[in-house]
Amino acid sequence: MINQRITKLRQLMKERGIDLYIIPTSDFHQSEYVGSYFEARHYMSGFSGSAGTLIVRQDEAYLWTDGRYFIQAEKELAGSCIQLMKMRTPGVPTIKEYIEKYPEATIGFDGRVMPYNQCLFTNTIQANEDLVDLIWQERPELSHEEVYLYDTKYCGVSRKEKLEIIREEMKDAKYHLVTTLDDIAWIFNIRGNDVLCNPVALAYALIEKEKANLYLRKEAVSQEVIDELLKDQIEVKDYFDIYEDIKNINGKVLLDTKSVNYTLVNSINTDDVIDQTNPSQLLKSIKNETEIKATKDAHLHDGIAVTKFMYWLKTNIGKIEMDELSISNKLLEYRKQQPNFKDISFTTICAYRENAALMHYHPTEKQYSKVNASHLLLIDSGGQYLTGTTDITRTFVLGEMTQEERKDFTIALKAIFRLQNAHFIQDVTTGANLDILARGVIYDYDLDYRCGTGHGVGHFLNVHEGPNGLRPKSLYGHEACIVPGMITTDEPGVYVEGSHGIRHENELLCVKHTENEYGTFLKFEPITYVPFDIEGLDLNYLSNHEIASINEYQQYAFDHIKDALTQEEKDWYLNNLFIK
C-alpha cells in the first residue's frame, strides 16, 4: 500500500515537473504533535513516530528520523521502498546535504507545512500545492474543536497585560506575526483541543500596536468568546484569512522564520521582516507565582494518582492478567479521579521488557504485549490539568531481573539525582552546561541515550516547550540560560535493543539558592511527587550520599501525598520504598 502511494506521488511529481518532493512531520504551525489531518508523512511512509521527514525522488525515497525512533522506523518501513536515514550517525547526510547533491532539481512541497528557514534552497521551488491531498482520498477533516477562554486564576496575567508586554518587545516593528499554537494560546489566554493531548486551537495572530487579529476556525468560536476578546481590541477573523491579509500589510513585521511557514513569509516583502524568536517563547517559559502554585497543585494530584496506581500495580502483578494496554487504561482511570483533570499530556508510553528500548513505543488496540511478573515495565505519562501540565516516567520492577537490568536501572537513577541536586550560577548556565551532569553518569559506563536529558514544560499547554531544555546542543537555535521560574524535565535513561529500556523522570523547578561574592546560585526543586521503585537498585553502584538523596526524595514525595493515601497504601510505601 505504501509503495502504491509513493508511485502515485511520483506520477503527480512527473506531471508537474517536480524532481524531489518533501513531506515533513508538521502542520501549518510547525507543531511537534499534529492533528489527524496533518499526518501526511505517516500516511505516505507508514512510519508513525512524531518526528521524521520523507523525501521522494523518481528513483529513491528516504525517511530521516532521530535516535528515539531508529528501531521503530526500521520495523515500520520494512517491506516498503523507503530507506531509513538515521540522523546524526556517521555516514548519514543531513537533509540539507542530501538536497545539495541535486542543485538542478526542482523541489516541491506544501509551503504551509515547511518553516521558511528550512526552505532557503537555491533550487527552483514549487510550494503552492499539497500533492498528498490528491492521493489521500479519505483524509480526516481539519479540526475545529471548541475554543475557550483560560481563566486568569490559573495563569495569573490577563491577555491585555500580556499584549502590552509583547508590544514593548516589538520595538520598531509595526506587526508581530505569531503562528505557533502554544504561543498564541498563552498570549491570548485561550485553549482548545485541535491537537491530540495539547490544549491548543488552530490559529494565527497578527498583533499591532493598538489592536490584534486572531485567526480561528469560525465554527469553533462562540459569540461569547468573540465578544470577550473584542473588549481587548482583539478581532476574531476566519482562520484562512491570514493568507490574504498578510499580502496587504505595510511596515516592519516581527516573526520567527524557524516557525512561520514558507507561504506566509514568502507573501511579505523580505526587507520588512525582522527575524527573531517570538518574545512569548521566553516569557511563557518563566512561570509566574500563580502558575507555579497552580502547577504544584497539578503535580500533587498527579502524584496521588500515579502513586495509587503504583501500589495497585506492585500488589497485583502476577495475581491478575495484565497487558500494556490495560495497564495504561488503569493509570488513566486513577488520573480521571483527580480534580481539574482534562486529558493526558501525550500518548502514554507503557512498554514491557524489550518494548521499552523503543523510546516512544506505545501500545495500541492492535499491538500490545502481555505483562508478566518478571523484569521491567517503563511508563512515561502525563496529565493535562486546568492547573498545569505534568510529565513523569517511572520504571517498575515486576519480578526477576538480570544483572544488566539491575546495573542499568541503578545508573539511570544515579544520573537523575546528579542533575536534580545541582547548584549553578545564574545568567551563565545553559541547558547544554547542565546536560552533562546526568549524561556524564551514563558516559562513565560507556553508554549513551540518543536524545536530550530534559525539556521545558508548558502551563496547561504543550508538554514540550522551549527555549529551556537539557541536551548537548540547543534544539531551539540558541542557548537559553536556565532561570528561576522555568520548569524542566530530568529524564536520563539506558536503552538496550532487544532487551530493555530504563528511564526515570522528574520535573524540576528552577529556584534561587543563595547569593555570595561568586554570584547568584540557583538550584532545582523537584515538583514531581511520586516515589521511585527502588526494588531494582544494586547498592554496589551507589555511594552513601546517593542512598541518602534517594531516601530524602522518597520521604519528600510521601510528605506531599500521604494525606490522600489509604492506610494500606501508606504502610506499603513506608515498608517498601526506602533503602534500608
N, C-alpha and C positions, 0 to 999 in steps of 0.2 A: 504493500500500500504506500509506504514512504517513497519507494523508488518510483512509483507511478506519479506521485505528486511532484517529485523532482523532475520527472520527464515533462509533465505539463508546464512546469515553471520554465524549463529550458525552451519549450516551444514558444511561450509568450516572450521570453527574452529575445529569441531569434527574430520574431516578428517586429520587435521594437528596436532592434539594433543594439541590444544590451549584451555586453560580454561577461559581466560579473555582477551578480546581484547579492546584496547584503540584507540579511534578516536578523536583527538584534533581538535581545530579550528586553522589550521595552514597550511602554505606552507613549502617548503624546507628551508625557511629562517626565520621562526618564525615571520612572518609579522602579524601585528594586523588585517589588512584587506587583503583578499586574492582574487586572480583571480578565475574565474568560475571553472577552472579545479580542484581547491583545495577545493571546497565546499563539501567535503566528509561528514563532520559531519552534515551539513544541509540536504544533500541527505538522510542520514541514519536515521535521527531523526525527520525531519520536522521543527526543530527549526531554525529560520533564523537570530537570533542575532549574533553579531560579536564576542562574547566570550562564550565559553562553551566546555565541554569535555564529550563525550559519552563513557561509559564503558558497555560492554556486556558480560554476562556470560550465561550459558545454561539455567538457571532458573530465571534470572533477568537482567534488563537493567536500567541504571541510567544516567541522564544528570546533570552535575554540571554547574551552571552559577551564576553570581553575581547579586547584588541587582538592577542593572539597568534593568534587564530582567526578574525578577520574574513573573510579571503579564503577560508579553508577552509569556514566556515559558509555563506557565500553560495553556494558550489558545492554543498554537501551539502543545503541547504534548497531549492534550485531545484526548481520544479515542485510543491512542497507548499503547503499552506495556511498554513504557519508563516512569519511575518515576523521578520527579524533585528533585534535591538536591540543596537547597538554601544555597549557600556558606556563611560562616561566620555568620550563625544563630545558636542559641542554639540547641544542639542535632544532628546537621548535621556533619558527619565526613568529614575531608578533603579527597581528592583523595588518598593521601599517607596513611592516616589512614585506609581507606577502603581497599586498596590493601594489607596492612599489616595483615588484617584478614585472608588472604589466602596465607600463606607462601609457601605452596606446589604447588600452581597454576603455570602453565606455562603461561607467559604473552606474548601476541602478539601485534605488532603494526608495522606500516611502519616507519623504522628507520630514514627516511629522513624528517619526519614531526614532530619529537619529539626532543626537545633540550636535549643534553647529560645530563645536571644536573638534569633533571626530570626522568631519566631512571636508577638511581642508586639502582635498586631493587636487593634483594638477590635471587629472584626467577629465574628460568630458563626463558630465553628470546628468542623469535623468532621475529626478526625485519627485515627480509630480503624480505618480501612480502607485497604488498598492497592488502589486501583482498577486499576492497571496489571496486577496479578497476575491479575485476572479477564479481562484481554484477552490476555495473553502466555501462550498455550497451551503452547508448547514452552520455557518458561523453564528455564535451567540450574538444577541443584540448588545449595543453599547449600554452599559449600566446607567441607571438613573434612579438610584435609591434616594430616599428622603434626606434632604439637607436640614440639619437642625442647629440651633444656637447652643454654644457651650457656656455654661454659667460661670461668671467671674468668681463665685465662691470656691470653685475648684482651681482656677488658673490665676486669680489674683489681680490681673490687669485687664482693663477694658480694651475693646478694639480701637476706640478713639485714642486712647493713650498710646497703644502700640503703633498706630498710624502716625502719630506725632513724632515718635522716636524714629520710625522708618524715614519720614520726610526730612528729618535732620540729617540722617545718614545719606540721603540722596544728594545733598550739596548742590552742585550746579546742574544736575540732571532735571529735566522737565518731567520726565516719566520714569517709572520703575516698572518693568515688565517682570512678573513673577509667574512661573509655570509649575514649580514643584508643589505637589499637593499638600505635603506636610507644612511647608512654609505658609501657604495660603490659609490652611486651617488654623494655624497658630496666629497669624496676623489678624484675621477677621473673626476669631473665636467662633468658628463653625466646625461641625463634624458631619460625617456621612458614612456610607457603607458601600462605596463603589469599588473598593479594593479589598480582597479577602483578608480578614484579620486586622486591617489598618482602617481606623475610623475617619477616613477622608472622603471628600467628594471630588469628582472630576470637575476641574475648574481652572480658569486663568484669571489673572488680576492685572490691571493696568492702573497704577497709582500715580496721581498727580498731586500738586501742592495743596489744592483745595478740595479735591474730590477723588473718588476712585470708582472704577468699573470692575465689577465682579461677574465673570462669565461662567454661568452654570447651566446645566440641563434644566430648562424652564419647567418641565413636567415634574422635577424633583424639588421645587421650591414653593412653599406655601406663600400666600399673600401676607400672612403674619410675619414671616421671616423677611420678605421683601420690604415691608413697611418698617420693621425694626432696623434693618440695615440702612435704609434711607435716612433715618434720623441722624446718622453719622456721615451723611453725604456719600453714601455708597450705593451706586445704581446697579441693579442686577440686570444683566443682558444675557442673550442666548449664548450658549457655550461656543458655538462655531463662529459667532460674530467677530471674535478676536482676529480672525484671519483677514477680514476686510478692514476692520478698524486700524490694525497695525500699519496698513499701507498708507493711511491718511494722516498719521501723526507728523508733527513738525517740531523738531528740537531734540536735545540730547536724551538718550534712553539708557538708563542703568539696567543691565541684565547680566546674567551669568551664562556664557556660551557653553559651559560644561553641562548645563541643564536645559536651556531653551532650545527647542528643536530647529532644525535646519530651515524649514519652510518659513517659520516666523522671522528668524534673524535675516534670512535672505530677502524678506519683504521690506526691510529697513535700510536706509542709506547707511552703510557701514561707517561712514565718517561721523555719524551721530551716535554710535554705540560706545558706551562706557562699560567695558567688560570687567566685572569683578564679582566675587562671591556675594550672593544675596546677604544683606545685613542681618536678616532674620535668622540665618543659619547659626551664627554665634549667639545672638540674643536668645533664641529659644533653647539653646543647649545649656545655658546658665539658669537653672531653676530658681525662682524667687521663693520667699519664705512660705507663701501659700501653697505653691506647687510641691515644695519639699515635704511640708506637713501632710498634704493630701497623698503624695506618693508613698510615704511611710505607712499611711493607713492602708493603702492598697497592698503593700507588701505584708503588713500584719495579717490581713485576711487571706492573702495568698499563702503565707506561711502556715496558717492554721489548716488550710485546705490540703496543702502538699504534705504536711506532717501527718495529718489524719490518714491521708492516702498511704503514706509510707508505713504506718502502723498496720493498715489493712493488708498491704502487700506482703510485708515481712511475716505476719502472723497467719497468712492464708496460703502462701506459696506451698505447693505440694499437697494441699488439702482439697483444693477445688481446681477445676480446669481453668487455665488461663492462656490467653494469647495476646500478642502485641496490640491488636485492635480492641479487645475487651478491656485491657488494662488502660489504654488511652481514654476510653469512654468512662471508665471508673474515675480516673483523675478529673475529667471534665465534670462528672457528677458532683464531686466534692467542691469544685470551684463554683459551680452553679448555686450551691448552698450559701455562698458568701454575699454580703450586701454590695450593691453597686457593680456586680459583675455583669459585663456586657458581651464578652466574646473571648476567645483565645487570641493571643497576640501574634501567633504564627502557627502553621500546621505542626502539631505535636510530633516530635521525633521520639518514637518508642521503639528501641532497637535491641533485640536479644542476640547475645553472643557475636557471631561474625557480622551480623547486620549493622552493628554499631561501628564497624570500621568504615562504613559509608556515612560520612559526617552528616549529611542531610537526608538520610533514609527516613521514610515514614510509612507505616502500614496503611493499606487501603482495603476496601471491601474485597478486592480481587487478589490481593497479595499481602499476606502476613504470616508470621511464624508462631507456632505454639511455644509457650514459655514453660519450662520445667524448673524443678527445684535444684538447679545447679548453675554455676558460672554467673555471668553478669548481665544486667539489664540497664541500658542507658536511656534516660528520659530527659529530653530537653524540651521545655514547655514554658508557657507564659500566659498571663491573663490581661485582658483589657478591662479595666475598671474605670468608672467615671472619675475616680480619684487618681488614676495613674496606670502605667503600663509596667508589667513585670516580665522577667526572663530569668529562668533558673534551670540548671542542669544538675542532676544527681545520678550517680552510677550505683546501682543497688546490687548487693551480693545475695544471690538466691540459693547458694549451696556450695558444693565442691568447686574449688578454683585451682588453676595451675599456678606454679611458682612464678611464671612470667606474668600472668594476670595480676598476681599479688604485688609484684615489684612495680609494674606499670601503674596500678591503682595508687600505690603509695607515692611514687614520684610526681604523679599528676596533682595529688593533694599537697605535697611539698611546694609545688610550683604556685598554686593558687594562694597559699599563705605567704610565700615570699613576696608576692606583689601586694596582697591585701594589707600587710604590715608595713609597707614602705613609708618613709618620710622623704620629702623632696622640696626643693626651693621653688617658690612662686616666680612666674614670669619667664623662666628659662627651661622648665621641664616639659618636654613634649611626650606624646604617646609613644613615639619611637624610642625615647630615652627609657621609658618605663617598661616597654615590652620585654627587654632582655632580662628583667628580674624574674619573670615567670619562664620565659623561653630558655634562659640560661640554665635553669634546673634540668630541663629536658635535654638540653645540649650536653650536659655533664654525662649523660648516659648514651651519647652519640645517637640521639633520636631527635625528631622534629615533628611539628604539626604544620601542614601546608595551608595555614590560614592565620588570621590575626588572633591576638590574645584577647581582645575585647573591643566593644563598640559602644557608642553613646546610645542612650535610650530616651525616646520621646515621652512627653507627658500626655497620656491618653492620646497617643499618636503612634508613629511608626516605631517598631521595636528596634530598628537600626536607624541611628541618627548621627550625623556629623555636626561639627568638624572634629569632635573628640573621638579618639579611637586609639587602640593599642596594637601596633603592628610594626614590623621592621621598617616599612616605608609607608608614607602617608597615602591614604586612599582618596583624599579629598583635594589633592593638588597643592597643599601647603601643610606645614607642620603646625598644628594647633597646640598651644600650651594647655595643660590641664589646670583648671582654675576652680576655686570654690563654687559650688552650686552645680557643677557638672556631675552627671551620673554615667558611669562607665562599667561595663561588664568585665569580669575577670574569669576567663574560661580556657585555660590551657588543657591539653589532652594528649593522649597517646593512642595511635591507631595502627593496628596490625592486620593487614588484609588477610581474610580467610579465617581469622581467629577472634579478635575482639577489638572493641573501641572503648576508651575510658575518657570521660570528661567530667569535671566538676566546675560549677559556675555560681558565683555570687554577683550581685550588683553592688557597686561601691560609690558612695557619695564623697566627693572631694570637699574637705573642710580645712579650715585653718588650724594649725597645731600650735605654733609658737613663733615668737619674733625675737631675734637677737642680733648681735653685731654681724652675723653672716647673711642676714636677710630674713624673709618671712618663710617659715617652713609649713608645708601642707602635709596632710595625711588622708587616708581613706577611712570612712565609716561604713561598714557593711550594713546594707538595708534589706538584705535577704535574711529571713528569719526561719530557716529550715536546717535541721541538723544534717551532717554528713553520715553516711553509713560507714562506720569505722571497722566493720567486720572484715573488710578486705585489706586492712593495713598489715604490712610487715614492719614491725617496730625496729628492725635492724637498720632500716634506711632513715630513721628519724632521730634527731637529737632530742635531748630532754626539753630544750627550749621549744622545739616544734611540737612535741607532745603537749606541752603546757598551752601553746597557742590554740591547738585543736580543741582541747578541753575548755578553754576560755570561751571559744566561739560557741561550742555546744551549749554551755551554760547561758551565754548571751541570747541565743535563739530561744532556749527554754523559758527564760525570764520574760520574753516578749509574748509568747503564745500560751503559756501554761494555763491561764485562766479559762481558755476555750477548750482545753483538753479534758477528757473524762479521767477518772481516777486510774482506770486500767491503762489508758494511753500515757499518763504521767509516769506510772510505775514502770512501764515498758521502756520509756525514754530514759529514765534515771538508771535503770539496771543494764541497759544495752548500748547506750550511745556515748559513753565516756570511756576513755582509755584508762584502765586500772593500773 
